[in-house]
Amino acid sequence: MFEARQIFFLRVTPDRLFFDAQQALPVSKTALKLGSETPIEQFTQRFAWLKVKVRSFDAGILTCEIIEFTENGSRAFARQQINLKGVQKLLLYAQDTFKILQLARRKTTVKKTVARQVQPSARPSSTPPPPAEKPPVKPDQPSLKQTPPKAPKRQEPKIIRTTVTFFVPFPSLKFGNGYAQINEYVYIPAISRSMMIEARIENQFIRQEFEYIKEYFSKVLKIKTVRVKANLMIRDGEATVESARSPEIEKINSALIGEVKVKFIKKELNQEGHKDEILTVDTLFAADEKKKKAVFNVQDGEFIQELIRIKKPKHGEHVKYLVDLHNHRVYRLRIITNPLSFVFFLEGKKRCFLAWETLAGTDGTYLWALSGNLGDLLAKKEMFKREVMKIENEIKTVKKIGRLNYLKNPPPNFVRVFHDYRDAQGFARWKKELQSRINS
């Protein structure tokens, strides 16, 4: 049974409230206390969870105060064990009137008017009244022509223009190409009721593929809801959105999208099974092709370019140059975590190379030479695979024993090209030495 001041969580779905994983009350047995008891037609899912406190439980009616409208109550909810035996109805109220009005779509009641016949003031007499005398008609008097009644003027539909501001949970947004779609029940003070608002907020940077990594936008923006201001035209009870804006959605630009991709890729790399591995994009997203499409383009270089724009590493020009030299048709870009770094395939005149470059490190570009030019390697694919695997194992060795220890006794096919930060010509000197190494 329920006790006064008992606190627990409710999970909200459109047609019921769950008290635990199994037990729920349907919407027909739930009502809001808004001055008087107000029946509910459907929950809007504006809030995923409710934290409630029991105020009373009497005659099968459970009355609870909503003390928190929250997006996360799953951990506490998983431990709940609620006995709903004897609960016939749940009444909910809250101090926050604005939020409780957004919680559910209320039933609208239509008052029926009954046309009643008007009764005479006195009982009719049993004796019929004498016929009224007709006034004499003068023969020379012309008859008056009756004017037909005028048709009533057609009443123009009432149009109301108003502005509403409301909040939408970030997971409820739908990303499309160039916009974010909103479908939300909103309380409109001008007509004192809730209506479904459907609006598109334009943003040229949003793409449909971002739907699959949408949660990372919320994390980078550090928000759980977006604030929407919509200008409405209400005509014959139907609302049309004339314009809508959201300051949070307006913050989504190329720089923020790059941050989202960085956050996403770091999480993927740090997952169990990916740590200390040398991965391709295909390996990283083997289980989710949609997320791969959202983060990388076909040539793998877009992500690195965005990383450089956001992180602004000291040797960003060096990394950009390696991206341009990388032959993605022969060797897919490799990604390494701890530190975040990349392995590129560089084609020289006589030999080809694998180049290892960190995003933020400053100790130089590591080069390992393969045994032949591109034609030789493609003609001997098995040998090519073995040599690539051997160099990738060398990179793992560097990570294991440390760069200083590795540089004490490197293999003969290895060379380091130093980063030069002495002056503005440092990049040009590094580029010249790199070209000299790969084309010698």
URHUCOR-V632912 format. One line per field, one symbol per residue. ss: DSSP state (h for helix, s for strand, l for the rest). phi: phi as a letter, one per 20 degrees, with the letter a starting at -180 (. if undefined). Layout:
BEGIN
ss = ???
phi = ???
END
This chain:
BEGIN
ss = llllllsssssslllssslllllssshhhsssslllssssssslllllssssssssssllsssssssssslllhhhhhllllllllllssssssllhhhhhhhsssllllllllllllllllllllllllllllllllllllllllllllllllllllssssssssssshhhlsssllssssssssssllllsssssssssslllllhhhhhhhhhhhhhhlllsssssssssssllsssssssslhhhhlllhhhhhhhhhhhhhhhhllllllllssshhhhllllhhhhhhhlllllhhhhhhhhhhhllllhhhhhhhhhhllllllllsssllllsssssssllllsssssssllllllsssssllllhhhhhhlhhhhhhhhhhhhhhhhhhhhhlhhhhhhlllllssssllllllllhhhhhhhhhhhhhhl
phi = .edgmfdbdceecgdadeebfdebdfffdcbdedncfdfdeaeemfcfccdccfdabblndedcefebecebcfffffefcddefneebdddbbfefffffefbeefeddfeddfdffeffcffffeffffffeffdffeeffeefefffffffffffdddbccdbdcggfffcecfnadeccbfcedgfclbebfddbddfbfefcfffgecfffffffflcdcdecdcedddclnddceeabcbffffffcffffffgfffffffffefgodfldddeffffdgebfffgffdcefemegffffgffeflfgdgfffgffffffeffebfgdccdlefbcddddddfdcdcdddcefdfceoeecceeebeffffffcfffgfffffffffffffgffenffffffbfffedbddfeddfbfefffffffffffffdf
END
